Amino acid sequence: MMGRLEQDQRRFFHDFCLEDHVPDGHLLRRIDGHLDLGEFREQLRPFYSHTGRPSVDPELMIRMLIVGYCYGIRSERRLCDEVHLNLAYRWFCGLGLEGRVPDHSTFSLNRHGRFRNAEAFRLLFEGVLRRCMAAGLVGGEGFAVDASVLEADASRYHGEAPAEIDWSDPKLNTRPVREYLAALDPEPDPKRKAPKVISLSDPASAWTAKANKRVQFGYGLNYLIDTEHAIIVDVEATPARTYDEVMATKTMLDRTEKRFSLKPERLAADTAYGTGRFLAWLVEQKIEPHIPVWDMSRRKDGTLSRDDFTFDRKRDLYVCPWGKTLKTTGRVHEGKTLLYRASKHDCERCPLKLMCCPNTPQRKIPRDINEDARDHARSLKGTEAYEKSRCERKKVEMLFAHLKRHLGFERLRLRGLTGAQDEFLLAATAQNLKRLAKLAAIPPPSTKAA
């Protein structure tokens, strides 16, 4: 016999416990077992007054943000509604059935004030990372680094040339503009080109068309991961420019060593990081660069390339295929290149001139001042360790794909470099928590008796 749903909701008393309605295998229950915000609360204590009306518990706001970033709920208005309705979310946030959910505006007020002043999101990220290390998920031997472009909260149709912007205009007195102007270098590097277009709503973002995307204003999300279990060991926000992304890698490696005593034996990355300056820095730090070398020396017109010449390290000169030498004066051009020139007399008599320098009276070869580091990186290519790192480097791209496809992280909601940093730290924290909840629940492999 078919029954009928009874919709009588007039009971006065209910025997209800949230704890009984959250399954043991629920993601938030597994995350809660690894989340300790005691240090976080102590760090924020100086930023709260002892007088006045009671404030919203910072742990409640952080737990709500973790829920939002774990489940792709980007809007804080919608997050408040979802926490109000979802029993598992209420349980994780410690609200109970009748607990009051804070207003969405509370998040903005605290983010721009207490949280940012106390570096709360950095503290949260590092606390979760320490949990991952304690669980044995960070090997510390092999790291990988990469960057992904995320669109800034700025219209690509409203950019202006820097020379045409009047920064004294009262309409531009916004937080992102003030942060941008305060961070400007009074003595900028003359080698770096000034941006062609700047967004007035988010001037720190970069005008970019990286990753074969349409031209847009964007930020670079930089991840440094431990390749053993793809745990993110550091994260940094930069404008979406290759130079800034490479520099951010140095910052992340230095910070990871200083705060966690983690220094990798090898670093895997793509060709964008294979510049002579960066490779030399890695070699100086005694980190093996498992990175393809950025090399534009091979010619495509059929003439002899630099690889066809032999470099004599002892005599500091090149030897051409005909046996003649190319020497340098030692002058460094553009701060990075030495030029080795052949004798004009030798080139005029050379039978290989049409294959070597048909349009110039003599052959010259540029050599990076850090070419020794580039040669060292080339020598590692093809080794077993290098090929392993090349495969493990894809774990960074998998994290980016998960962030964009499953968590809806395509466009930023906060403006300014600090806003991007806040979003990136929370995203990395959520991803580490999900990895920790998953991997910590897997028992270690049993050892078979001999």
Protein Blocks (a to p, Z undefined) as FASTA:
>chain_A
ZZdddfbfkbfbdcddfklmmcfklmklmmmmmcccklmmmmmmmmpcfedjddddfklm
mmmmmmmmmnopablklmmmmmmmmmklmmmnonojmlccddfklmmmmmmmmmmmnomm
mmmmmmmmmmmmmnopanolaccdddddddddddfklcccfklpcfkbmklmcfklmmmm
mmpcfbacfkbccdfbdcfklmmbccdfehhiacdddddddddddfklopafbdcddddd
fklmmmmmmmmmmmmmmmnopacfbdcddfklmcfklmmmmmmnopacdbddddfkbcce
hpacfklpccdfklopaddfkopacddehiaghhlaccddddfklmmmpmklmmmmmmbc
bdcddddfklmmmmmmmmmgopaklmmmmmmmmmmmmmmmmmmmmnopabcfbecjklmm
mmmmmmmmmmmmmmmmmmmmpccdddddZZ
